[in-house]
Amino acid sequence: MSEASESDPAVVRQKLNIDTAKIKWSALHEHQQIECVIAVSTALDLIDVACEFTFDNHEQVKAWMEQEKITKVSDEQAQQWKTEDCELWAVVVAPWVLVQEPKPGAS
């Protein structure tokens, strides 16, 4: 991406959307070990959250953290997802991996 397009929210959103995919929790184990996996509430749009991380919007990210709409994945949650062999939506916003359970009724 050119420098100009990296600052264009529409271009960033499109790239993040393309880079988002379903992945088995087991494939994220090593990332969980270094505590860089962030769980995103299904009340939020994963791409919206990824955009705020990309543009380093500390205030919005902090607000979501305070509301517990985004959290570091706990060991308990990780174990539950492992037991269930859960498939999650994921997108990388280095150094973070943002994950979200599929929304109810969505495939």
C-alpha positions as CSV (number, residue, x, y, z in Angstrom):
1,M,0.0,0.0,0.0
2,S,1.2,3.5,-0.7
3,E,1.7,5.9,2.1
4,A,-1.3,8.0,1.0
5,S,-3.7,5.0,0.9
6,E,-2.5,3.8,4.3
7,S,-4.1,6.9,5.8
8,D,-7.4,6.6,3.9
9,P,-9.9,5.0,6.2
10,A,-11.9,3.5,3.3
11,V,-8.8,1.8,1.9
12,V,-7.8,0.6,5.3
13,R,-11.3,-0.7,6.0
14,Q,-11.3,-2.6,2.6
15,K,-7.9,-4.2,3.3
16,L,-8.9,-5.2,6.8
17,N,-12.2,-6.7,5.5
18,I,-10.2,-8.7,2.9
19,D,-7.7,-9.9,5.5
20,T,-10.5,-11.1,7.9
21,A,-11.1,-14.8,7.9
22,K,-12.5,-17.6,10.0
23,I,-9.8,-19.6,11.9
24,K,-9.9,-22.4,14.4
25,W,-8.9,-21.3,17.9
26,S,-6.2,-24.1,17.9
27,A,-4.3,-22.2,15.2
28,L,-4.1,-19.1,17.5
29,H,-2.5,-21.0,20.4
30,E,1.0,-19.6,20.1
31,H,-0.4,-16.0,19.8
32,Q,-2.4,-16.6,23.0
33,Q,0.8,-17.7,24.8
34,I,2.3,-14.2,24.2
35,E,-1.0,-12.5,25.2
36,C,-1.6,-10.7,22.0
37,V,-5.1,-12.0,21.2
38,I,-7.9,-9.6,21.8
39,A,-11.5,-10.8,22.1
40,V,-14.1,-8.4,20.5
41,S,-17.7,-8.5,21.7
42,T,-20.3,-9.5,19.1
43,A,-21.9,-6.2,20.0
44,L,-19.2,-4.5,18.0
45,D,-18.2,-4.7,14.3
46,L,-14.8,-6.5,14.1
47,I,-13.7,-4.3,11.2
48,D,-14.6,-1.1,13.1
49,V,-12.5,-2.2,16.0
50,A,-9.6,-3.2,13.7
51,C,-9.8,0.3,12.1
52,E,-9.5,2.0,15.5
53,F,-6.5,-0.2,16.3
54,T,-4.9,0.6,13.0
55,F,-5.3,4.3,13.4
56,D,-4.2,4.0,17.0
57,N,-7.3,5.6,18.5
58,H,-6.4,5.2,22.1
59,E,-9.5,6.9,23.4
60,Q,-12.0,4.7,21.6
61,V,-10.0,1.5,22.4
62,K,-9.8,2.5,26.1
63,A,-13.5,3.2,26.2
64,W,-14.2,-0.3,24.8
65,M,-11.9,-1.8,27.3
66,E,-13.6,0.0,30.2
67,Q,-16.9,-1.3,28.9
68,E,-15.4,-4.8,28.6
69,K,-16.3,-4.9,24.9
70,I,-12.8,-5.8,24.0
71,T,-10.6,-7.8,26.4
72,K,-7.4,-9.8,26.3
73,V,-8.4,-13.5,25.9
74,S,-8.3,-15.1,29.4
75,D,-6.8,-18.5,29.9
76,E,-10.3,-19.7,30.8
77,Q,-11.8,-18.4,27.6
78,A,-8.9,-19.9,25.6
79,Q,-9.5,-23.3,27.2
80,Q,-13.2,-23.2,26.5
81,W,-12.6,-22.3,22.8
82,K,-10.0,-25.1,22.6
83,T,-12.4,-27.6,24.2
84,E,-15.2,-26.6,21.7
85,D,-12.7,-26.5,18.8
86,C,-14.2,-23.1,18.2
87,E,-14.0,-21.3,14.9
88,L,-13.6,-17.5,15.2
89,W,-13.4,-14.5,12.9
90,A,-9.9,-13.1,13.1
91,V,-7.9,-10.2,11.7
92,V,-4.4,-9.2,12.4
93,V,-3.5,-5.6,13.4
94,A,0.1,-6.1,14.4
95,P,1.0,-6.9,17.1
96,W,-2.5,-7.9,18.0
97,V,-4.8,-10.6,16.7
98,L,-8.4,-9.5,17.1
99,V,-10.9,-12.4,17.3
100,Q,-14.7,-12.5,17.5
101,E,-17.2,-15.3,17.9
102,P,-19.6,-15.7,15.0
103,K,-22.6,-13.6,15.6
104,P,-25.8,-15.6,16.5
105,G,-27.6,-16.6,13.3
106,A,-24.6,-15.8,11.1
107,S,-22.6,-18.5,9.3
